[in-house]
């Protein structure tokens, strides 16, 4: 069965035990069956789903309360519906070997079948969001919300700190990986061997590509942008992943009754059709460098789990897959957090 092949591919990246856990707890779109996955070819839709499942697991490993939530849903007879994941990038030329901003991800998302469907100004944050939706199964394969932070809108001291932090970034994709992506873009498929070589590199792209930042630079960035400070320690990790639920208010009541660290309000889009809320981000320990260049451990904001309810757009009769600038900026506050020793 193609689903078995899918999870063999996932296991190649995250291991068999983790792949089994994901298979048990996360919905896999039935529509994937319409696309080939056999001994000769892997359609881009399967590879996109494999990447999403690997990234889902990476996020719940980083957010233990998210794993608890997912396991509770399964115990109640439900698999999580992965709606979207979000990453942050830096729109800055001094970015080492890594392409600036969303270009680092556009080059891998488009060959996998995703397309940038809409731009969302995040004006209060000096950022811009881009929604990448899958062309083959837009309602079923999780979207990517890729945001760019624009250092050029901040002070000179801030911009200098950005260059010091990200200026030595590495590129996780080799020429071989890029060649496979080019083939995927042109042919919409690759061989199973190519998929097994490519997927670990795609998984690694969603991580921090620059060295540990100096604490002074981290604190300087945080003065003007908690989002850029987050990027300094977390890089291009999933900032959050989102479970699509049928009744958000009921879920919030249930989570509050359990004492979960919920956002105090629900964000509602201008259309009224997209409702979102989230857990507050976990605190994680990260290595920073002190004035002498010695490593020190500090507690900083990490990632989180979001919840979304999408209603049908009566004008189209289909699920409203859009995002909302105001909602996004409200959700981004979940990583403001505090810094501790």
Protein Blocks (a to p, Z undefined) as FASTA:
>chain_A
ZZlmmmmmmmmmnojklmmmmmmmpccdfklmmpccdfkbccfklmmmmmmmmmmmmmmm
mmmmlmmmmmmmmmnopacddfbdcddddddfblojbcghjllmmmmmmmnopacfbdcd
dfknopacdddddfklmmlmccdddddddfklmcfklmmmmmmmmmmcccfbdfklmmmm
mmmmmnopacfklmmmmmmmmmmmmccfbdcddfklmmmmmmmomklmmmmmnomacfbd
cdddfblmlmmmmmmmnopacdfbdcddfkopaccddddddddddddddfkopacddddd
ddddddddddddfknopacfbdcfklmmmmmmmmnopcdZZ
